[in-house]
């Protein structure tokens, strides 16, 4: 079975992503994450990637393991030196990562650790207004109409375009493909 890379659009065999032990281990870690958090973490890992090289699989595994430990703790500390902690469900980590990605151009990249993310999530958890805004407003949809599916697809394309993962030409091609699937 062939898969299409959501970043570059290239086709590759599905099995290629799991061909080695590291790929399998990384996939198993992502399987433990809530889907929204998993998508955010994929983008978050790009913040650790060196400018002229790819992120090594072993480093990605270590980063996801560390992040998973932070999320599973259910609380967040601003940093390891303080004892003050705040409740931090997975949705707050998702919002924190999304905020960092939106501010990507203001960050000193590549990131070395999760310390900045911890501070962002702590800030969200400490501010009742932000924590409330991060709460799900309504239950997730169980059934989507073709129009909702199209809107979701277009939203993902626009997000990829804003993040610089694709250019305008690729975005338009994907928009047309999404409309063709309606």
C-alpha positions in Angstrom: 0.0 0.0 0.0 1.3 3.4 -0.9 1.0 6.4 1.4 1.4 10.1 0.7 3.6 12.2 2.9 1.5 15.1 4.3 4.5 17.4 4.3 6.0 16.9 0.8 3.3 15.0 -1.1 5.7 12.2 -2.1 4.5 8.6 -2.2 6.2 5.9 -0.1 5.3 2.3 0.9 3.4 2.2 4.2 5.9 -0.4 5.5 8.8 2.0 5.0 7.9 4.0 8.1 8.1 0.9 10.2 11.1 -0.8 8.5 13.5 -0.4 11.4 13.2 -0.8 15.1 13.4 3.0 15.7 10.5 3.6 13.4 8.4 1.0 15.2 9.3 2.5 18.6 8.4 6.0 17.5 5.1 4.8 16.0 4.3 3.0 19.3 4.9 6.2 21.2 2.6 8.2 18.9 -0.1 5.5 19.4 -0.2 6.4 23.1 -1.0 10.1 22.3 -4.4 11.6 21.8 -4.8 12.3 18.0 -4.8 16.1 18.4 -1.8 16.0 20.6 -0.1 13.6 18.3 -0.6 16.0 15.3 0.7 18.8 17.4 3.8 16.8 18.5 4.7 16.0 14.9 4.9 19.8 14.2 6.6 20.3 17.6 9.4 17.9 16.7 10.3 20.2 13.7 11.3 22.9 16.3 14.1 20.5 17.4 15.4 19.8 13.9 18.8 21.3 13.0 18.7 23.8 10.2 20.7 21.9 7.7 20.0 18.3 8.8 17.2 16.0 9.6 16.2 15.2 13.1 17.7 11.8 14.0 15.1 9.1 14.8 16.8 8.3 18.1 16.5 12.0 19.2 12.9 12.1 18.1 12.2 9.0 20.2 13.8 10.5 23.2 11.9 13.8 22.8 8.6 12.1 22.5 9.3 9.8 25.5 10.2 12.9 27.6 7.1 14.7 26.4 4.9 11.7 27.0 6.2 11.5 30.6 5.3 15.2 31.1 1.8 14.8 29.7 1.1 11.6 31.6 2.1 13.3 34.9 -1.1 15.3 34.6 0.6 18.3 36.2 3.1 20.9 35.0 5.9 22.7 36.8 7.3 25.9 35.3 10.7 24.4 35.7 12.4 21.6 37.6 13.7 24.1 40.3 10.2 25.0 41.6 7.8 22.8 43.5 4.7 24.7 42.3 2.6 22.7 39.9 -0.7 23.1 38.1 -3.1 20.5 36.6 -2.2 20.0 33.0 -4.4 17.6 31.0 -3.3 16.7 27.4 -5.4 19.4 25.9 -3.3 22.1 27.6 -0.2 20.5 26.2 -1.8 20.6 22.7 -2.6 24.3 23.1 0.8 25.0 24.4 2.5 23.3 21.4 0.2 25.1 19.0 1.1 28.4 20.6 4.8 27.7 20.2 4.3 26.7 16.6 2.4 29.9 15.9 5.4 31.8 17.4 8.0 29.8 15.6 9.7 32.8 14.1 10.3 34.3 17.6 11.9 31.1 19.0 15.6 30.4 19.1 15.8 27.2 17.0 16.5 24.4 17.2 15.1 23.9 20.7 17.3 21.9 23.1 14.7 20.8 25.7 11.0 21.0 26.7 11.6 23.8 29.2 10.0 26.5 27.1 7.0 24.3 26.4 6.7 23.6 30.2 6.7 27.4 30.8 4.0 28.0 28.2 1.8 25.2 29.5 2.3 26.4 33.0 1.2 29.9 32.0 -1.9 28.5 30.3 -2.7 26.4 33.4 -2.2 29.3 35.7 -4.4 31.6 33.8 -8.1 30.6 34.3 -9.2 32.4 31.1 -6.6 30.6 29.0 -7.3 27.3 30.6 -11.1 27.8 30.0 -10.4 28.7 26.4 -8.4 25.5 26.0 -11.3 23.5 27.3 -13.3 21.7 24.6 -16.3 23.9 23.8 -18.5 21.1 22.7 -18.3 17.3 22.4 -16.5 16.0 19.4 -18.5 15.3 16.3 -19.4 11.6 15.8 -20.5 11.9 12.2 -19.3 14.4 9.7 -21.0 15.5 6.5 -19.1 15.7 3.3 -19.1 19.5 3.7 -17.5 19.2 7.2 -14.9 16.8 5.8 -14.0 19.3 3.1 -13.7 22.1 5.6 -11.5 20.0 7.8 -9.3 19.1 4.8 -9.1 22.8 3.7 -8.2 23.8 7.3 -5.3 21.3 7.4 -4.0 22.6 4.1 -4.2 26.2 5.3 -2.4 25.3 8.5 0.4 23.6 6.5 0.7 26.7 4.3 0.9 29.0 7.3 3.6 26.8 8.9 5.6 26.9 5.7 5.3 23.2 5.1 3.9 23.7 1.6 4.0 26.5 -0.9 0.9 28.2 -2.5 1.1 26.0 -5.5 1.0 22.8 -3.5 -1.8 24.2 -1.3 -3.9 24.9 -4.4 -3.3 21.5 -5.8 -4.3 19.9 -2.5 -7.4 22.1 -2.3 -8.5 21.0 -5.7 -7.9 17.3 -4.8 -10.0 17.8 -1.6 -12.8 19.4 -3.6 -12.6 16.5 -6.1 -13.1 14.0 -3.3 -16.4 15.7 -2.2 
